[in-house]
Amino acid sequence: MEAKLYVGNLSYDTTEDGLRQAFTKAGTVVTVDIIKDRDTGRMKGFAFVTMSTEQEAQTAIKLFNEKELDSRTIKVNIAKPREERPYRSSYGSRR
């Protein structure tokens, strides 16, 4: 079963290919999603990497958590499920 990892404190120079290459040392990388700011398109400094098994995810955590990647000490852990946020209209709903 696939496992999604949160990878934080990334350098703005880190690329999807760079993350994929690094994490293949732990096993099969299914997806790499670098999160970018919706308005500027600039990377926000974190990503999600999906590994093909829980065991590979645990191996990735052991290999990369608190280790250096692109001159930054990164954080790697199991991603938490996304919280549902209440819908908020941007058209003057505040009074």
C-alpha positions as YAML, in Angstrom:
chain: A
units: angstrom
residues:
- id: 1
  name: MET
  ca: [0.00, 0.00, 0.00]
- id: 2
  name: GLU
  ca: [1.31, 3.45, -0.92]
- id: 3
  name: ALA
  ca: [2.47, 5.91, 1.74]
- id: 4
  name: LYS
  ca: [2.64, 9.68, 1.38]
- id: 5
  name: LEU
  ca: [5.48, 11.59, 2.99]
- id: 6
  name: TYR
  ca: [5.66, 15.26, 3.92]
- id: 7
  name: VAL
  ca: [9.06, 16.76, 3.04]
- id: 8
  name: GLY
  ca: [9.63, 20.18, 4.59]
- id: 9
  name: ASN
  ca: [12.25, 22.93, 4.78]
- id: 10
  name: LEU
  ca: [13.23, 22.43, 1.15]
- id: 11
  name: SER
  ca: [15.53, 24.79, -0.68]
- id: 12
  name: TYR
  ca: [13.87, 26.90, -3.36]
- id: 13
  name: ASP
  ca: [16.41, 25.31, -5.73]
- id: 14
  name: THR
  ca: [15.07, 21.79, -5.13]
- id: 15
  name: THR
  ca: [13.34, 20.26, -8.15]
- id: 16
  name: GLU
  ca: [10.90, 17.38, -8.60]
- id: 17
  name: ASP
  ca: [13.60, 15.43, -10.42]
- id: 18
  name: GLY
  ca: [16.07, 16.08, -7.60]
- id: 19
  name: LEU
  ca: [13.61, 14.84, -4.98]
- id: 20
  name: ARG
  ca: [12.72, 11.80, -7.08]
- id: 21
  name: GLN
  ca: [16.40, 10.88, -7.53]
- id: 22
  name: ALA
  ca: [17.13, 11.26, -3.82]
- id: 23
  name: PHE
  ca: [14.11, 9.29, -2.62]
- id: 24
  name: THR
  ca: [14.67, 6.40, -5.03]
- id: 25
  name: LYS
  ca: [17.49, 5.41, -2.64]
- id: 26
  name: ALA
  ca: [14.69, 4.34, -0.27]
- id: 27
  name: GLY
  ca: [12.55, 2.55, -2.87]
- id: 28
  name: THR
  ca: [10.02, 3.18, -5.61]
- id: 29
  name: VAL
  ca: [8.77, 6.76, -5.83]
- id: 30
  name: VAL
  ca: [5.19, 6.89, -7.12]
- id: 31
  name: THR
  ca: [4.71, 10.68, -7.20]
- id: 32
  name: VAL
  ca: [6.49, 13.90, -6.24]
- id: 33
  name: ASP
  ca: [4.36, 17.01, -5.69]
- id: 34
  name: ILE
  ca: [6.21, 20.24, -4.93]
- id: 35
  name: ILE
  ca: [3.74, 22.74, -3.51]
- id: 36
  name: LYS
  ca: [3.77, 26.17, -5.13]
- id: 37
  name: ASP
  ca: [2.11, 29.45, -4.27]
- id: 38
  name: ARG
  ca: [-1.04, 29.85, -6.32]
- id: 39
  name: ASP
  ca: [-0.45, 33.55, -7.01]
- id: 40
  name: THR
  ca: [3.30, 33.75, -7.60]
- id: 41
  name: GLY
  ca: [4.06, 30.19, -8.76]
- id: 42
  name: ARG
  ca: [7.03, 30.16, -6.36]
- id: 43
  name: MET
  ca: [7.75, 27.04, -4.37]
- id: 44
  name: LYS
  ca: [6.47, 27.16, -0.77]
- id: 45
  name: GLY
  ca: [9.35, 25.10, 0.66]
- id: 46
  name: PHE
  ca: [7.65, 21.76, 1.06]
- id: 47
  name: ALA
  ca: [6.52, 18.79, -1.00]
- id: 48
  name: PHE
  ca: [4.77, 15.45, -0.81]
- id: 49
  name: VAL
  ca: [6.51, 12.28, -1.96]
- id: 50
  name: THR
  ca: [4.48, 9.10, -2.34]
- id: 51
  name: MET
  ca: [6.40, 5.85, -1.88]
- id: 52
  name: SER
  ca: [5.05, 2.51, -3.13]
- id: 53
  name: THR
  ca: [5.01, 0.82, 0.33]
- id: 54
  name: GLU
  ca: [4.91, 1.75, 4.02]
- id: 55
  name: GLN
  ca: [8.28, 0.02, 4.48]
- id: 56
  name: GLU
  ca: [9.89, 2.20, 1.79]
- id: 57
  name: ALA
  ca: [8.36, 5.28, 3.42]
- id: 58
  name: GLN
  ca: [9.88, 4.33, 6.78]
- id: 59
  name: THR
  ca: [13.24, 3.75, 5.06]
- id: 60
  name: ALA
  ca: [12.99, 7.21, 3.46]
- id: 61
  name: ILE
  ca: [12.31, 8.78, 6.86]
- id: 62
  name: LYS
  ca: [15.37, 7.07, 8.33]
- id: 63
  name: LEU
  ca: [17.55, 8.10, 5.37]
- id: 64
  name: PHE
  ca: [16.44, 11.71, 4.97]
- id: 65
  name: ASN
  ca: [14.83, 13.15, 8.11]
- id: 66
  name: GLU
  ca: [17.14, 15.80, 9.61]
- id: 67
  name: LYS
  ca: [19.61, 15.26, 6.73]
- id: 68
  name: GLU
  ca: [20.90, 17.80, 4.24]
- id: 69
  name: LEU
  ca: [19.47, 18.15, 0.73]
- id: 70
  name: ASP
  ca: [20.43, 21.09, -1.51]
- id: 71
  name: SER
  ca: [22.19, 22.79, 1.44]
- id: 72
  name: ARG
  ca: [19.10, 22.62, 3.71]
- id: 73
  name: THR
  ca: [18.32, 20.28, 6.62]
- id: 74
  name: ILE
  ca: [15.00, 18.75, 5.63]
- id: 75
  name: LYS
  ca: [12.16, 17.24, 7.65]
- id: 76
  name: VAL
  ca: [10.57, 14.02, 6.46]
- id: 77
  name: ASN
  ca: [7.58, 12.30, 8.06]
- id: 78
  name: ILE
  ca: [4.33, 10.57, 7.23]
- id: 79
  name: ALA
  ca: [1.90, 13.11, 5.78]
- id: 80
  name: LYS
  ca: [-1.20, 13.86, 7.82]
- id: 81
  name: PRO
  ca: [-4.59, 13.74, 6.09]
- id: 82
  name: ARG
  ca: [-5.66, 17.09, 4.73]
- id: 83
  name: GLU
  ca: [-8.06, 18.98, 6.97]
- id: 84
  name: GLU
  ca: [-11.31, 20.16, 5.47]
- id: 85
  name: ARG
  ca: [-11.49, 23.94, 5.70]
- id: 86
  name: PRO
  ca: [-14.80, 25.77, 5.81]
- id: 87
  name: TYR
  ca: [-15.71, 27.50, 2.57]
- id: 88
  name: ARG
  ca: [-15.13, 31.23, 2.68]
- id: 89
  name: SER
  ca: [-16.35, 33.49, -0.05]
- id: 90
  name: SER
  ca: [-13.88, 36.14, -1.17]
- id: 91
  name: TYR
  ca: [-16.62, 38.52, -2.28]
- id: 92
  name: GLY
  ca: [-17.07, 40.78, 0.71]
- id: 93
  name: SER
  ca: [-18.59, 38.27, 3.10]
- id: 94
  name: ARG
  ca: [-16.89, 40.00, 6.04]
- id: 95
  name: ARG
  ca: [-18.94, 42.72, 7.70]
...
